[in-house]
C-alpha cells in the first residue's frame, strides 16, 4: 500500500544536527554564493551527491569483472553532466563536493556566461524566461546543464546583458477638431 505516482516523495534529507553552528555558517555561505532560494535546494544537492557517492562505493565493493561492466555506465552519465572528466576514476567520484553539483545548475552557468552581477539576479533572469538553451526557453534555475548544452546557453534575443530593448516611442496622433 502507499506508493502511487501522484504521491511524490521528498527529494532531500535534512541534516541530522541542524543547529550546528559551523554547519549553519557553511550552508549560509553556499546559499549566498550560488543564489539558492532556500536550504531545501541545498539539501537536494547534498542528497543527490550522496546517491552518486553511494553508487561509487557499491561499485568499489563488487568483483572486478562485474565492476568493469557497471562502472562505465556511471562514469558516462557523470561525464555527460560535467561532474568528472573523461578518464576519471571512482576515487574522483568519491571526491566530489556539493559545490561541483551546484556549479552545473543553469542559474550558475548563465551567471558566468553572461557576466551577471549576482546569483540572485541570474536566478531572476532564468525564472522570467530570458534564458535559452539552443532554441528553447528554460525557466528552471535548478536545471542541470550538460556539457553539450553548455555552449548553447545564452540570453534570449530581446535581452542585451540585463537591459531589455526599448520599444519605439508611440507617435502622437493629431488632434481631431471638435464638431
N, C-alpha and C positions, 0 to 999 in steps of 0.2 A: 504494500500500500504506500501511496505517497508521491513517488516521483512522477510528475506529469510535466509535459513540455511547457505548459503555461506557468507552472510554479518554478521560477528560476531560483537558483541557489546563489548564495553570496560568493563573490569572486575574490574575496580578501579575507585575511585573518588579522585581527588586532594584535598589537604587541602584548606579551604576557605581563609586562610591568609598564603600563602606560604613564605612570608618574615618575619614571626615572628621569632625573634632571638632565643627564648627558644625552639620553635618547631624545628628549624634548627639544633640546638645542640643535641636535643634528637634524631632526625632522624639520624644524622651522627653517634651517639653513637650506635644506634641499627644496622645500616648498617655495622659498623665495627665489632660489637660483633657477628653477625650472618652471616657475609660474603655475604651480598646481592649484587647483580650485580648493581642495581640502585634503585632509590627511588620508581620506579613503583612497584617493588616487595613488598616493604613495604606498599605501598598504597593498593595493592591487599589484603594483610593480614588484613589491617585495614577495608577494605570493607567487607571481609568475616566475620570478627569478629562482625561488626555492623549488618550484616544479621542475625547471630546467636543470638545476644543480642535482636534484634528486634523480632525474633520468641519467645524468652523467655518472653519479655514484653507483646506480644499479648496473650500468654498463661495465663499470670497472670490476664489479663483483662476478661478472659472467666469465665463462671459459673463453679462451682466445678465439676459437672458431665461431662461436655464437656471437661474440663481441664484434668480430670482423664483418659479420652480416648486418648487425643492427646499428653500429656506430656511424657509418656513412649517412644514414637517414637523419640522425640528429644533427650531425655536423653540416649537412647540406642545408637543412632548414635554418640553422643559426647563421650560416654564411650568407644565405639569401637575404635575411633580415639585416645583416651587417654587424652582428654581435661579435663574431670571430672572423679571422682571416681564412683564406682558402686552405692552407696547410697547417691548421691548428690541431691541437690535441685535446683530450678530455681534461687535462690539467688547466688549459686555458679557459675551458667552460667553467670549471670549479673556481677560477679566479675572477669571474665576472662580478661586477658590483651593480647596485641598483641604478647608479648614475649612468652606466653604459646602456641600460634599458631605457632610461628616461631621455637620453640623448637621441634616440631613434624616433621619438614622437614627432608628429607633424608640427606641433607648436614650436618645438626647439629647432627643427630643421629650417622652418621658414624664418625664424628669428635670425639665424646665422646667414642664410642665403640672401635675405632682403635687407639686412642690416637694420632690423627693427630695434628700437632702443631698449625696450624691456620685454620680459617674457609675458607679462600680463597684456601688453599691447599686441603681442604676437597672438596670444590666445583670442583676444577680441577680434583680430583680423580674420582668424580662422572661423570663429563662430559666426561672424557676419557674412560668411560666404565669399570672401575676397581671395581665397587661395585655390589654385587649380593644380591638379596633378594630371599632366597631359591635357586632355580636353574636358575633363570632368571637374566640377567644383566639389571639394571635400570640406565639410564644415564640422569635422570631429577632431578636436585638438589632440586626443589620445591615439589617433590613427598611427600605426607603426609603419614608417616609410621603409620600403625595401631598397636595396642597393640600386636596382634597375630604375625605380621610380624617383630616386633622389635627384637625378639630373632633370627630371620633368617638372619638379615642384617650382611654381612661380606664382606671382600675384596675378590676379585676373586683369584683362586688358584695360578696364576702366580705372584701375588703381595705378598711381605712379608713386611708389615708395611713400605711402602714407597720406597722399593727397588725392582726392577724387578730381576727375576732370570737371572743369567748370562748365555749366550749361551756358549757351549763348544768351545774352540778355534778350528779353521779350520786347519787341518793338511796341512803342505806344501807338494806339490806334487814334487816328484823328477824331476830334470831337464832332459829333453829328449836330447840326443846327437844330435847335428845339422848334417844334412845329406849333 
